[in-house]
Amino acid sequence: MLQLQNINVSVCEGAAPSRVILRDINLHVHAGEFAVIVGGNGAGKSTLFNAIGGAIIPTAGDIIIGGENVTKLPQHKRSRYVARVVQDTASGTMSTMTVFENLSFAFMRGKRRKMLPYGTSARLKLFSKKLENIAMGLEKRMHDTVEKLSGGQRQIISLLMATLSPSKILLLDEITASLDPKVSDLTMKIANEMIERESRTTLMVTHNMSHAAGCGNRLLLLKNHHFTRDISGNQKKNITAAELARMVGEI
C-alpha cells in the first residue's frame, strides 16, 4: 500500500552546509497494517509524515501509494491518498460549525457536490451510527458547534472526519499529546478500535510509550535519520513501554 524508496530529506540553513533530516528511508507498509513510529525529539518523525502527506518534497527517493508514484504530487492532490490527524485538537475541525456540518464537509471532500446541500437525512443517519459506535454520546450533540466540545471530543471528531472519505493511508501525528492522561488513553482506545474495525492502513507517531506498545501490529524506531528497528509479530505483542523507552534512549 505504501512504499518509501530511498527517501532523503535535507534542509539548507543559510550559508551553512545542508542538514540531513532523513537518510535512505526504505519502508513497505501493507494494506491493513497499523505501524507505530517512535523516536526521540528531532528524529525526523514529523518530517517523514510531511513527506508522505505532500507538505514537503523529498530531496531524493520515491513515495508510492497504492501502486502510484506520488512523490511530486502537491499536498492538495495528495489528500485523496492520505488522511492526517494532528496534535492540535482545534486544527482538524471548524470551531463555529456544528458537529454535523464538520462531518458533512469531510464526507463531501473530493466529491462532486452538484449544488446539493450538505444536510441530508441519510448523512445524519450515517454519522449518528458512526458516533454511536464510538460510544461517547456525541451522536446526541450533532447540532452543537464544535467549540463547545472538549479537546478529547474534538480529536475524536477529527479522527472520524479523516476516515469518512476513502483514503489509502491514515497518518496519526501525536494525536493525544495535548490531552490529559485519562482522556489521552480513552482517545487512543477509540482510535485503535476504529482502525481495527475498518482495517485502515495506518501510520502513527507518538511519544507515549504505553500507546506505542499497546497499539498496532508493527513498531518502527526512527533514529540517526533512518529506521533502526522494525518489530512485528510476537515481539511487538510482548514489548513493554519500558523496553521501548530504553530503545528510544539508546545512543
C-alpha positions in Angstrom: 0.0 0.0 0.0 2.8 2.4 0.9 6.4 2.2 -0.3 9.1 4.6 0.6 12.1 4.1 -1.6 15.5 5.6 -0.6 13.8 8.7 0.8 16.2 11.5 1.7 15.3 14.9 3.1 17.9 17.7 3.7 17.4 21.3 4.6 19.7 24.3 3.9 20.3 26.7 6.8 21.7 29.9 5.3 25.4 29.7 4.4 25.8 26.5 6.4 26.0 23.1 4.8 22.7 21.3 4.3 21.5 19.4 7.3 20.3 15.8 6.9 16.8 15.1 8.4 16.1 11.7 6.8 18.6 9.4 5.1 17.9 6.4 2.9 14.4 5.7 4.4 13.0 2.4 3.0 9.7 1.1 4.1 6.9 -1.1 2.8 3.5 -0.9 4.7 1.0 -3.5 3.5 -2.7 -2.9 3.3 -4.4 -3.1 6.7 -1.2 -2.7 8.7 -1.0 -0.4 11.7 2.6 0.7 12.1 3.6 2.8 15.1 6.7 5.0 14.7 8.7 6.1 17.8 11.9 8.1 18.1 13.4 11.0 20.1 12.9 14.7 19.6 14.4 15.7 16.3 14.5 12.2 14.9 12.6 13.3 11.8 9.1 11.8 12.5 7.2 14.9 11.6 9.4 15.4 8.5 8.6 11.9 7.4 4.8 12.5 7.8 5.2 15.8 5.9 6.9 14.0 3.1 4.2 11.3 2.9 1.4 13.9 3.1 3.0 16.1 0.5 3.8 19.1 2.6 7.5 18.7 1.6 9.1 17.1 -1.4 12.0 14.7 -0.6 15.5 15.7 -1.7 15.7 12.2 -3.2 13.7 9.0 -3.4 10.2 7.9 -4.3 6.9 7.7 -2.4 4.5 5.1 -3.9 0.9 4.8 -2.6 -1.4 2.1 -3.9 1.0 1.5 -6.8 1.1 5.1 -7.9 4.2 7.3 -7.6 3.0 10.4 -5.8 6.4 11.9 -4.9 5.9 15.1 -6.9 2.2 15.4 -6.3 1.3 18.6 -4.4 -0.3 18.4 -1.0 -3.9 19.3 -2.1 -3.8 16.5 -4.6 -2.1 14.1 -2.2 -5.2 14.4 0.1 -7.1 11.9 -1.9 -4.5 9.3 -0.9 -3.6 10.4 2.6 -5.7 11.5 5.6 -4.0 13.0 8.6 -4.9 13.8 12.2 -2.6 16.1 14.0 -1.8 17.0 17.6 -3.7 20.3 17.7 -7.3 19.5 18.6 -8.5 22.7 17.1 -6.9 22.5 13.7 -8.7 19.4 12.5 -12.2 20.9 12.9 -14.0 24.2 12.2 -15.0 25.6 15.6 -18.0 27.7 14.7 -19.6 24.9 12.6 -21.7 22.2 14.1 -20.5 18.6 14.5 -22.9 17.6 11.7 -21.6 20.4 9.4 -17.9 19.4 10.1 -18.7 15.8 9.3 -20.6 16.7 6.2 -17.7 18.9 5.0 -15.3 15.9 5.4 -17.8 13.5 3.8 -18.0 15.6 0.7 -14.2 16.2 0.4 -13.1 15.2 -3.1 -16.7 14.5 -4.3 -18.6 16.5 -6.9 -21.2 18.5 -4.9 -23.6 19.2 -7.9 -25.1 22.1 -5.9 -26.7 19.6 -3.4 -26.9 20.7 0.3 -24.7 19.0 2.8 -27.6 18.3 5.2 -29.5 15.2 4.3 -31.3 12.7 6.5 -29.2 9.9 5.0 -26.0 11.6 6.1 -27.4 12.3 9.5 -28.2 8.7 10.0 -24.8 7.6 8.7 -22.9 10.0 11.0 -25.1 9.1 14.0 -24.4 5.4 13.5 -20.7 6.0 13.4 -20.8 8.2 16.5 -22.9 5.6 18.3 -20.1 3.0 17.6 -17.7 5.3 19.4 -20.0 5.3 22.5 -19.1 8.8 23.7 -22.6 10.2 23.4 -21.6 12.5 20.5 -24.5 11.4 18.4 -26.6 13.5 20.7 -24.5 16.6 20.1 -24.8 16.6 16.3 -26.1 20.2 16.2 -23.7 21.7 18.8 -20.9 23.8 17.5 -17.5 22.1 17.8 -16.2 24.9 20.0 -18.5 23.5 22.8 -16.7 20.1 22.8 -13.8 19.1 25.0 -10.3 18.6 23.5 -10.8 14.8 23.5 -14.2 15.0 21.9 -12.8 17.3 19.2 -10.0 14.9 18.5 -12.5 12.1 18.0 -14.5 14.2 15.6 -11.2 15.0 13.7 -10.4 11.3 13.6 -13.9 10.5 12.2 -13.6 13.3 9.7 -10.3 11.9 8.5 -11.9 8.4 7.9 -15.2 9.4 6.3 -13.8 9.8 2.8 -11.8 6.9 1.2 -8.0 7.3 1.5 -5.1 4.8 1.1 -3.2 5.9 4.2 -4.2 7.3 7.6 -1.5 9.3 9.5 -1.9 9.9 13.2 0.6 12.5 14.3 0.8 12.8 18.1 -3.0 12.8 18.3 -3.1 12.5 22.1 -0.1 14.8 23.0 -2.3 17.8 24.1 -4.8 15.7 26.1 -4.7 14.9 29.8 -3.7 11.2 30.6 -7.2 9.8 31.2 -8.6 11.4 28.0 -5.5 10.5 26.1 -5.9 6.8 26.9 -9.6 6.9 26.0 -9.0 8.7 22.7 -6.3 6.2 21.8 -8.5 3.3 22.7 -11.3 4.6 20.4 -8.8 5.3 17.6 -7.4 1.8 17.9 -10.8 0.2 17.8 -11.9 2.3 14.8 -8.7 1.4 12.8 -9.2 -2.3 13.6 -12.9 -2.2 12.7 -12.2 -0.6 9.4 -8.9 -2.3 8.6 -7.3 1.1 8.0 -3.7 1.2 6.7 -2.3 3.4 9.4 1.0 5.1 10.5 1.1 6.6 13.9 3.8 8.8 15.5 3.7 9.0 19.3 5.9 9.9 22.3 3.6 7.8 24.6 5.4 4.5 25.0 2.3 2.8 26.5 0.3 3.7 23.4 3.1 2.6 21.1 3.4 -0.7 22.9 -0.3 -1.4 23.1 -1.4 -0.3 19.6 -0.8 -1.5 16.1 0.8 -4.7 14.8 4.2 -3.2 13.8 6.7 -0.9 15.5 9.4 1.2 13.8 12.2 3.0 15.6 13.4 6.1 13.8 16.9 7.2 14.9 20.0 8.7 13.3 18.0 9.8 10.3 16.7 6.3 9.4 14.8 3.3 10.7 17.0 1.2 13.0 14.4 -1.3 14.2 11.3 -2.9 12.7 9.4 -5.0 15.1 6.3 -7.1 14.4 4.6 -10.4 15.3 5.0 -11.8 18.9 7.9 -9.4 19.6 5.6 -6.5 19.0 2.8 -8.1 21.1 5.1 -8.7 24.0 7.1 -5.5 24.0 6.6 -3.2 27.1 6.6 0.6 27.4 9.8 0.4 29.5 11.6 -1.6 26.8 10.5 0.9 24.2 11.7 3.8 26.3 15.1 2.2 26.6 15.3 1.7 22.8 14.4 5.3 22.1 17.0 6.5 24.7 19.8 4.3 23.3 22.7 6.2 21.7 
